[in-house]
Every structure is written in C-alpha cells, then in structure tokens.
Amino acid sequence: MLITYAMVKRQRPRAGRATSCMPSLLLVTAAFAPSQWVGARRPERMALHLPRLGWQVTVLTLRPAYVLPLDPNLRYSGAAELVHTHAVMPRLAARKLRDLSQIWPPKRPQPTVVAQGLAAGDRSLPQTRLARWVGQLDHAVQQVEFPDEHIGWAPFAYAAMRGRRFDVVLATIPPFSTAVVAQRLARHCHAKLVIDYRDSWTEVVALAGDDAATQRHRHAEDKLLGQADLVVGVTPTLVDRLQPRTHAPVTFIPNAIDDPLPAAPLPDHPRIAYIGSLAYGRDLQPIFRAMATLRQDHGTTVRCSYAGPHAALAIAQATEASVADLVDVQGQITLQSALQLVDGAHAAVVISSPGYEYAWPGKIFEILGRGRPLLAIGSADSEVMRMPRQFGLGWGHTPADHQGLVATLRAIAAGQSPDLAAIAQFSAAATMRDLAAALQQILAAPPRHLHS
C-alpha cells in the first residue's frame, strides 16, 4: 500500500521540546484531543506531563474524524510532537450507513417497538430492510477485524513511524488493536513495550458470551503481556488481575485530576447530576426511586440533571418513578457543558456497569476536579462503590440499598458534604511522576520482546 506524506499530519511541538539526550517515548493512542472520548484524557495528561519530567514524547494517534464526537474546546498545548494518521475502518463506515438507514426511507415507528427499545436503552427506530442488511454487513466485518475495528489503523501507523527510533513505546488500551500496533513498533525499533490498561481486555470480550472469541482474544492478550516490559493498570482490581498473567512489573497508576478548579457555589436547591451514557446496564432507577421516597416520606426534594445520549430512557425511568417533574434532561452536549451541570449540583452520580466492577470510570476524575463529591452506585465488590468510601470522596451504595440512598439524599438536601482532601493524591502531577519513575526503572534492562 502506497501511503504518501499527505496521509499523515504532523504537528510539531511548541518551543521547549526535549533534546535528543532525553529518553524518548512513543505514545500510541487511538483518541486524543479534540475527541470527546473519555479515554483520550489519560494520554493527553501523559503527553502534557512527561515532557516536563524529562521525556521526549511523540504521540501517534488517529485523525479526529475517526474518533467522534469532537469538542473544539479540547485542545492540547503541551510540548509533545503529534502525529495524526488515517485508517481503514469498514465498521465505522457501516455504522454511519446503518444510522442513515434507520431514518431513511422514513417509516412510522410502531409504539410497542419504540417502548421496547426505550426499555432496553436502544435509541434506534424500527429497522428497514436496508438497516438489516447493513447490520449483517457489520457483523460479517467484525469476524475479519481483529482484535477490533481499529486494526485498520495499523498500516498507516507503521508507515508514519518508518525510520523513527524510540526508547519506549507505550500503548494505552482500549482499543485493543493499539497494543498490537505498539508491539510491532517496539519490536522494530528495539524499544521497551509498555501496555497501559484503562480497561480489561479479555474479560470485556467474555461478556458477549462467545467462548471461541474469548479464547482467541485471551491468546492474543497473553502473547502481548508476555512481551511487555511494563504493565500499568488504573485500578487496584485491574492490577491484581494482570499480575499473574505477566512476568513484567505491574504498576498501579490511577486516572488523574488536572489542576482542580475552585468549587463553584452550591445551587440554592439540592441537586445531583448524572452525565454520560445509560448503556451497559447502567440504571438511574435506584436514584429516582430514592428521590420519590424522599419526597413522599420526608417532604424534601432533590432535583437531578441528566445529560447524555439516552435522554428518552432517562425520561421514561423518571416517569415510572413519578419524579419526572424533578428531573431536568438534556441530550448529548459538549464535555464543558456537561461539567457545568456538575458545577450546578451538590454531588454527581457515577454508576458501575455489570461486568465492569474492576473499573473507575474516567468521569470520576472530571467530577472530583470540579470539587464535587461522588454518589456512586455499584455492586458490593465494585471499585466504583468502594472508592468514595475508602478515600472519603462521597457516598457509595448498592442498587438495592434503597434506604441508604434515601439517607444520602437527605444528607445532600441538608447541605452535608464530605471533606475532599484526599483528592490531592489523584492529581495529574503526582500520578505522572509515578509513571515517569516506573518508565525510568525499565530503561536499563533489555527489551523483553526481543527474547520471546
């Protein structure tokens, strides 16, 4: 495949770029500013802080059009070199065609079908024949693309880095194909390979219930873990899961908070906020039912702001709990607008998805950075539920803890709020110093993948 320079966009670093005597790091990430993907925030912090800590950083990422939606307010202003490339992503094209096929040709939806869709959190209209055909095409492409749809980025990434040399190549995942790309680049330039886990790999694939696909992914992941020189995990549970699967050191580096903003004044009326998706089993009904009980039994109300792609489902759940008058719903908005909703609340809700109990959603740190406590909902063994209790950063409840949720809402209505002093240990400056120290420790040993 012939790839011309026009297919690669390079943004040279600002003044103050590191000299060649500094260790060099290639950061491989699918998403980067101005993408709204929450997974883009972590590599952005790496690219901002590591140059300040003595690293010469190059960021290899996709062009923004491949990682929609975008937010023009999200800009990178650090000293790293940015290299944006194209990709071949048939599933992305199929998904856009599928979205179009759902609204054209126009077709009057059946009320029962729409109701079922809302109950499942599905925003789509009844499928047309074209939509069904596109869905079948999408499924067929999935069988070819491995480990995920972003593998079509690989040839463009390899071409963009041809002839370049680095001391360390770091992949932040997901997408999981990022690790595949990074492994080949690391092997080519005899660099150390670091895999940064923002999320589990095989465990996520296993949720679909396809044993053959799970085994295939497990084999690919184990191979990469066997070649890694350092593995990084963002939560204690994730680190515990990864340690038995690799001979490389496994380091806990949590997601982080940028320079915390002074907390905005609290609103006059008690309010909580939820920003984000209601997919993957996330459910606001426990909150809404507690709001209803608070009003019925205690004569007190707490309002809730929602912003995200499942506005219709949020309205349906609020209506079912008889609190629709207390819920202010917006659709998909920019990150900055969503964070303004957090500023206007006494606490922000975070919900753990079934199967993702090991994770701290990235939005946790966006919320804490605004000086607002967490109201976390998750299973008893979930990191989301344990975190606010362990560090004193808010309240944590299981979905079934109705009376506990009512008590927390009463506390919020009374103006009670936890001391958020523990936020300091999650600052970006502190976590990136830990990452830089872990990277320095692996520089002296030969790359592991050269002997595998």
N, C-alpha and C positions, 0 to 999 in steps of 0.2 A: 504494500500500500504506500503510495507516494503522499507524504504529508509535507506541505510547504510551510514556510515560516508564517504565512498569513493565517494558518490554522492555530497558531499558538500566540497568545497575548501575554507579553511580559511587562510587569510593572516594576520598574527599578526602585530600590529602597530610597527613603529620604536621606538627607545628609546625616552623617554619623554611622554609616554602615561599618560593620566589623571588618577588621583586616584579616588577611589570609593566615596569620599566626593563630587565630582563634579557631577552636573546633567548629566544624561545620555540621549542620543538621538539615536534612530534607524532611519537611513535614508534609505528609501525604494525607489530604482530607478532601472528601467529596464536596463538602459545603463550607463556605466562607462568606464573610460579609460581601454583598448586602443580602444574602439569603436569610430568610426568617427561620430556617431550620434551627431548632434549639441546639442540635448537635454542632452547629457552627461556632457557638460561643466559646467552647473549650479550646479548639485550635486557634481561635483568634487571641485568646489570652496567652497561649504558648508563644505565638508569633509576636506578641507585644512585649512580654517579659523576658523571654530567653535571650534576645539580643542585649538587653540591659545587664544580663548576668554572664556575659562573655561568650555568647554563641553567635555564630554567623548562620542565619536562618534563611532558607528558601522554602516557600510554600507552593506546593503543587496542588492545584485544585481545578474543579470544573468551571466553565464559564457560567455566569449567573443564570442564563436561560435554562440550564439543566437542573437547577435547584430552586424552583419557585415554591412559594411566593417570595417576592423581594420587598425590602423596606429601604427606601432611599436614605433614611436616617441612620442606617447601619453602615458605618464607614470604618475602614482600617487605617490607622495613622501611625503605625509602627515602623521599625527600621528593616523589616524582612523584605526580601525580594518575593514578588508574587508572580507565579506563572499559571495562567489560565489556559485550559485546552478544551477542545471539542470532545465529543464522544458519540458513539453509535449506540443508541438506546431504543430498540424497536418497541419495547414495552411502554416507554414514555409516549411514543407516537400513537401506539394503540390505545393508551389510556385517554389521550386527548380526543381521538376519534370516537372512543366509547362515550365520553362526556357529551360530544356533539350529537351522537346518535340517540342519546336519551331525550333530547329536546327537539330533534328533527328526524322524520316529519312530526309535526305537532299531533299529539294524541291525548284525548281527555282521560286523565287518570281515574281509576275506579277507587271510590272512598275506602273500601275494605283493604285494597292493596296498599294505599298510602298509609293507613293506620298500622298495618303490619310492618311496613317499612320503618315508620317512626318508632315503633316499639323495639325494633332491632337496631335503631341508630343509623338506618340506611337513608341517605338523603335522595337517592335516585328515584326517578319516575319509573312507571312500568316499562319493561324493556320492549323495544321494537325489534323486528326481525334483524335489522342491521346491528342493533346493540347486542343481540345474542351472538351474531356472527363474530363481532369484534371481541366479545368475551371469550369465545372459543379460540380465536387467534391469539389473544393474550395468554391463555392457558398453554397453548402449544409453544409459544416463545419461552415461557417460564421453564419448560423442560430442557431447553437448549442453553439458556443463560445460566451460568454457574460461577460463583455461588449466589449471585443476584444480578439484577438488571444493570448494575453499574459496571459489569465486567467489560462492556463495550468501550469503556474509557481506557482500557489497558494499552492498546497500540498507540494512542495519542500521547498518553503519559510517557511511554517508553521513548517515543520519538522526541518529545520535548526535553528529556533528560539525557539524550545521547551525548556521550563525551563528557558529562559532568561527573565530578567526584565529591563524595561526602564522607564524613567520619561516622555519622549516624543517620539512619533512615527510620523515621517514626511514622507509623500508620495509626490513625485514630478511627476506631470502628464502633458501630456500623457506618456505612455499608461494609459488608464483609469483604467484598472484592478489593477494598482499599488495602487490606493486608496482603492479598495476592500480588497486587501491583508493587507494594513496598518491598516484599520479599525478593522479587526479581530484580528490582533496582538495587537493593542492598547487596545481593549476590554479585551483580555486575560490577559494582564499584568497591567490593570488599569492605563494605560498611557494616557497622553493628545494626542489628534489626531490633526495633522496639515496637511492641504492639500495645496500644493504649485502648483498653476496653471501657467504653462508655456504657455498653450493654452486653449481655450474654450473646453467644453465637448459637451453638447447637441447641441450647435449651430453648431459645426463641423458635427455632425451626421445629422443634419437637412439639410445640403447642398445636401445630396443624394436624398432628396425628398420623403423619406419613412416615412409617418406620424406615422405608428404604431411603427417603430423602434425608432423614435424620442421621442414618449411618453414613451416608455419603458426606454430609457436612461434618460429622464427627471426625471422619478420616482426614478431611482437608484441614480442619482446625488443629487436630493433633499434630499433623505434619508441620504446620506453621509454628505451633508452640514449641516443637522440638528444635526449630531453627532460630528461635528468638533468643536474643542476648539479655533482654529485659522485658518483663510484662508488667503493665500498670493497670490497676483496677480502681474504679471510682467509689466503691462502697466496700465495707468490711466483708460482707457476704460474698461479693464477687471475687475478692482476693482469696477468700477461703476456698472457693470452688476451683479457682485456677491453680493454686499451689500444687495439688497432687498431679497435675497434668503436664508439668514442665520442669526441666532441670534449671531453668533460668530463675534469677531472683524475681519475686513478685512483690510489687510495691503499691501501697495504698496512697493514691493522690486524689483526693476528692475534687469534685467540681468546686468552683470558687465564686466569690463575690468580688466584683470590681469595687473601686473606691465607693464605700457606702454613702448614699445620699442622706442628708439630714431628713429625718422623718417628717412627712407633711403633716399639717394639723389634722387631727381626727375630725370626721364629719359630726354634725350635730346629732344625727340619728344613727343608732347602732347599725352597722352594715358589714357584711362579709362579701368576698368576691371569689369567683372561680373563672380563670382564664384558660382556655385550651379545649381540647377535644374530649368528647364523651365516648370515644371508640375504645376497643379492647376491654370491654366490661366495666368501664368507669361509670359511676351511677351517682346522681345527685339526690336520689330519693331519700336516703337516710337523713341528709341535711334538711330537705324540705319537710319531712315528717316531724323532725325535731322543731322546726320553725312553727309548724301548725300546733304542736303540743304547747310550746312556749306561749303562744297567743291564747289558746283555749284555757289552759290551766293556770297561767300566771299573769295574764293580761298584759304581756310585754311582747313587743315585736322587734325582730331583727330583719333588716332587708338584705337581699342578695343581688349582686350584679353578676351577670354571666356574659362572657364574650368568647366566641369560638364558632367552629363550623357546624355545630349541632344545635342551633337555636331552636328549631322546631321540636326537637326531643326535649330540650330543657323546658320549653313552654308546656309540653304535654305532661311532663313529670310534675311541674309546679301546679298545674291544673288538677291533676289527680290527687295531690296532697292538700288542695284547697288553699294554696298560698300564692296563686298567680298574681294577686294584687301586690305581693311583697317582692316579686322578682322582676328585675329590670334586665331585659335580654337584648343583646346586640349580636350581630353576626361576626364574620371574620374581620378583624381590624388589625392595624399595624401593632407591632410589639410596643412601641412607645405609647400608643393609645391604650393598649391593654394594661400597661404598667401604671398609667394614670388612674385606671379603675382600682388597681391595688392601693394607690395613694389615697383614694377616697374611701377606703374600707378600714375597719378595725383589725381584721385578720383576713388571710387568704386561704382558700381551701385547696388542698392537694390530695389526690386520690390515687391509691395504688391499684394497678390492674392485676387481675388474676393471672398468675404465671410470671409476673414481674416483681415478685416480692423482694428480690435482691437489689432493686434499683432505687436511687434517689433521682427523681425527675429533675431535669435541669432547671425547670421553673422555680424549684425551691430556692435556688440561689438568687434568681431575679427578685423574688419576693422579699427575701431577707435583706437584700441590698437596698430595698426601699424602706427598711426599718419597720416592717410589719411581721407579726408572728404568724405561725402556721397553724391551721386547723386541718390535721391530717386524718385521712380515713383509709384504713387498710387492715389486712388480716393481722392476727397477733404476732406472727413471725415476720412481718414485712418491715423493711428498713424505713419505709415512709412513716409508719406508725410509731416506730421506736425512736426515730431521730429527734423529734421535738421534745420527747420526754427525757431522753438521755442527755441532751445538751441544753435543756431549758429554753427551747426556741418556740414553744407554743403548746398545743394540745394534740393528743393522739387518741383515736378511738377506733374500735372495730365497727363495721357497718351495723352489727346487731346491738351495739351499746346505745340504745335509744335514750335511756335516762342520763347516761353520761354526756351525750351530745346536748341534751336539753340543758344540763347543768353548765356546760361550757358556753352555750349561747346566753344563758342567764348571766354568766360572768362577763361576757363581752358586752351585754346590754348594760351592766353595772359599771362599765368602764375599766374593768380589771385587765391587765396585760402583763405578760411575763417580762422579766429582765433579759434583754437580748445580748448580754455581754459576751456570750460565747461565740458571737458572730466573728470576732477577730481571728479565731483560728482557721476560719474558712476564707480569709482574704486571698485574693489572687496573688499578691506579693509573697505571702507565706507559702502557699501551695506550689507556686512556680519555683521558689527557692529549693523546696524539697525535690521537685522534678529535676532541676539542674544538678543537684548533688547526686541523684541516682544515675543520671547520664554520665557524669564525670567518673563514677565508680566503674562503669563498664568499658571505658576507653582503653584501659591498659591491657585487657585480655584479648586474645584473637577472636574474631567473629565466629560464633558458634556454627553458623550455617555453612562455613567453609569445610567443616569436618563431618557434615551429615549427608 
